[in-house]
Amino acid sequence: MRNAYLTSHFPLISIILFSLSFSIYTVNLSTAYLQEIGLYSGMVEFFSERGILLTLLFVLWLFYFMLFAALKLIADTINELSLLFFSKDEEGVGLRSIRRGSWFFLIGSIASLVAIVDLLALVATFTIASFLYFIYFLYRVSDSLGAMALFGLVFFHLFFWFSFVLAIGYSVLRLYNSVIASLPL
């Protein structure tokens, strides 16, 4: 007999490991930048080098943890909303069957610890894990979907994530332009 909650902690572990990977990469990048502009040597006079690195690591880990936790919450909501719109399954059998897909993110998060040296490898690891999970999601819920419903579900996901990324990019660009415009040059 299997316990249904055996893999319930995998999403948390995946978020922790992905956050750690991205924060370690960002700490390495930011310390190199601080050394390049000459601030790091001044910081070492007031704090220990290890203290600076651990503080940066903790703050960045917390930032990435919140980011990935929010993305997981949004993704779970979008998954369930798409099943509400397109699935014929009213009992939630498909929703319970996709829980095993957390293995993709767990394996991807472990692989991201190896990919710390390159940002492209980190992003590719997360993207591949997400893509494999999406394919697994489609495979598991396809029994309760017709051909048009499957097309609608895929289009719904693609439209939402494209709009989400586009809105965030637009907001960041507007913020950047307003900061640049406010500088006294």
N, C-alpha and C positions, 0 to 999 in steps of 0.2 A: 504494500500500500504506500502511495506517495503522498507527501504533504503538499498541499496546494500553495503553501506560503514559503516553500523552500527557497525560491528565487526572489522573494519580495525585497530583499536588501540589495540586490544587484544595481538598481538605478542609483541608489545613494552612493554606493562604492564607485560606480562609473562617474558620477558627478564629481566626487572627491578626487579621483585620479585624473580626469580631464582637467579639472581646475588646477591641480598640482602641476601638471605638465605645462599648461599655458602660463602659469605664474612663474615657474622656473625659467622658462624661455624669456618672459618679460623682465624678470629680475636681471638676467644676464645682459639683456639688451639695454635696460635702463642704467645699470652700473657702468657699462661701456660708454654710454652717452654722458653720464655724469663725470667720468674720468676724462673724456674728450674735451668737455667744456671747462674742466678744472674745479668743479664743485666737490668732487668726491674726496679729494685730499683735505679740504676744509671740513668736511663732515667727519672724517676719521679723527680729526683733532678733538672733537667733542664726544663722539660715540665710538665704540669699538667697531671694527670692520664686520665682525660676526653679528653684532647687534643691528647694524644697518641692514645687512643682508636678510636676517631673520625678520626684521620689521617689514621690510619691503616684500618679502615672501608671504608673510601673513596677510598683509593688506591686499596684495594682488590676488592671493588665493581666495580671500573672502569676496573680492570683486567678481572673480571668475565663477566662484561657487554660486553667488547670487544670479549671475547671468545664465549659467547652465540650468539652475533650478527653475528660473523663470521660463527658459526655453522649453524645458520638460513639461511644465504646467501648461504652457500654450499648446505644445504638440499633443499632449493628452486630451486637452479640450477640443482641439481640431479633429483628432481621431474620432472621438466620441460624437462630435457634432456631425461629422461626415457619415458615420454609421447611422445616426438618427435620420439624416436626410435620405440616404440611399440604400440602406440595408433592409431586408425583409425579416431579419432576425430580431424578434421582440424580447427574447429571453436573455440576451447577452452572452450567448455561447461563443460567438466570434470574439467578443471583447475579452473573455476569459482566456481564450486560446492564444491571443497575441502576447500574453505576459512572458512567454518563453523567449520572445524576441529581445528581451533585455540582455541576453547572452551576447548579442552583436555589440552592444555598447560596452559591456564589460570587457570583452576581448579587445575592442577598439581602444578603450581607455588604458589597458595594460600595454598595448602597442604604442600608444602615444607617449608613454614614458621612455621608450626607445627613440622616438622621433623628436626629442626635445631640441636637438641641435639645429633644426631647420623649421621655420614657420610654415613653409609650404607643405612639409611632411606632416606637421601637426594638423593643419587645416584639412589636408587630404585624408588623414586618418579619421577625423571626426566626420567628414563628408561621406567617406566610404561606409562607415558604421551606420550613419543615418540612411544612406541609400539602401544598404542591405536590409536594415530594419523595415524600410518602406516596402521593399519587395516582399519580405516575409509577411508584413501586415496585409498586403494585397492578396497573397497566396492563402492566408488563413481565413480571410473574410470573403473570399471569392465564391464560396459555396452559397452564401446568402445574397449574392448580387447577380443581377442579369448583366448582359453585355453593355447596355446603355447606362445602367447604374454604376458599373465598374468604371466606365469612361467618365461619368459625372463625378465619381469619387476622386479619381486621379486629377481631373481638371480642377475640382474644388481645392485640393491640396496644393497643386501648382499655383493656382491663382492666389490663394491666401499667402503662401510663402513668398511669392514674387512681390505681391503688394506690400507685405510686411517689410521685406528688405528694401524695397523702393522707398517706402515712407520713412524708414530709419535713415537711409542714405540722404534723402531730401532734407530731413531735419538736421542732420549733421552738417550738410553743406550750407544750409541757411544759418546755422549757428556759427560756423566758421566765417562765412561772409560778414555777419554782423560784428564779430570780434575784430576782423581785419578792418572793417569800415570805421570802427570806433577807436582804432589806434591813431595817435597823433603823429602823422608822418609828414 
